[in-house]
Amino acid sequence: LGAAIEAAWRLGARFDGWDEHFDYRKWQAAFEQTGLDPAFYAHRQRPPGELLPWDHIDSGRSRQTLLAERERMLSALE
């Protein structure tokens, strides 16, 4: 994923958090150049035990607690 981020930067993607600077075409081109599928990162189902990029951050809540809250939320949606 880092390769796509760097490619977007090289294509001129800057200040993308601001709507007036965001250019979706640059990001599409970056993913095409790197051969990565953005849908894989954005829309795929992740198993509960999968290592996530932010797992090294201590939020003060255990993974088990967060997974239990996730299960309660999913049950409430049914």
C-alpha positions in Angstrom: 0.0 0.0 0.0 2.9 2.3 0.7 3.9 2.0 -3.0 0.6 3.4 -4.1 0.8 6.2 -1.6 4.2 7.2 -2.8 3.0 6.9 -6.4 0.1 9.2 -5.7 2.5 11.7 -4.1 4.8 11.5 -7.2 1.7 12.2 -9.3 1.1 15.4 -7.3 -1.4 14.3 -4.7 -1.0 16.9 -1.9 -3.3 18.2 0.8 -5.8 15.5 -0.1 -7.7 16.0 3.2 -9.0 19.2 1.6 -11.7 18.7 -1.0 -10.5 21.4 -3.2 -7.1 19.6 -3.5 -8.2 16.0 -3.8 -7.9 14.5 -7.2 -9.3 11.0 -7.4 -7.7 10.4 -10.9 -4.3 10.7 -9.3 -5.1 8.0 -6.9 -6.6 5.8 -9.6 -3.4 6.2 -11.6 -1.2 5.4 -8.6 -3.1 2.2 -7.9 -2.9 1.2 -11.6 0.9 2.0 -11.7 1.5 -0.2 -8.7 -0.8 -3.0 -9.6 -2.7 -2.8 -6.3 -6.5 -3.1 -5.9 -7.8 -0.4 -3.6 -11.0 -2.4 -3.0 -8.9 -5.1 -1.4 -7.9 -2.6 1.3 -11.2 -0.7 1.6 -14.0 -3.3 1.2 -12.8 -6.8 2.1 -14.0 -8.7 5.1 -11.3 -9.0 7.8 -11.3 -12.0 10.2 -11.4 -10.9 13.9 -7.8 -12.1 14.6 -6.2 -10.3 11.7 -3.3 -8.0 12.5 -4.3 -4.4 11.7 -2.0 -1.5 11.0 -2.9 0.3 14.2 -2.6 -2.7 16.5 0.6 -1.2 18.0 -1.3 1.7 19.4 -2.5 1.2 23.0 -6.1 2.6 23.2 -6.6 1.3 26.7 -9.0 -1.3 25.6 -8.0 -4.9 25.0 -8.5 -6.6 21.7 -10.8 -9.1 23.3 -13.0 -6.2 24.7 -13.1 -4.6 21.2 -14.0 -7.9 19.6 -16.8 -8.5 22.1 -18.2 -5.0 21.4 -18.0 -5.8 17.7 -20.0 -9.0 18.2 -22.7 -7.1 20.3 -23.0 -4.5 17.5 -23.3 -7.1 14.8 -26.0 -9.0 16.8 -27.9 -5.8 17.3 -28.0 -5.3 13.5 -29.8 -8.7 12.9 
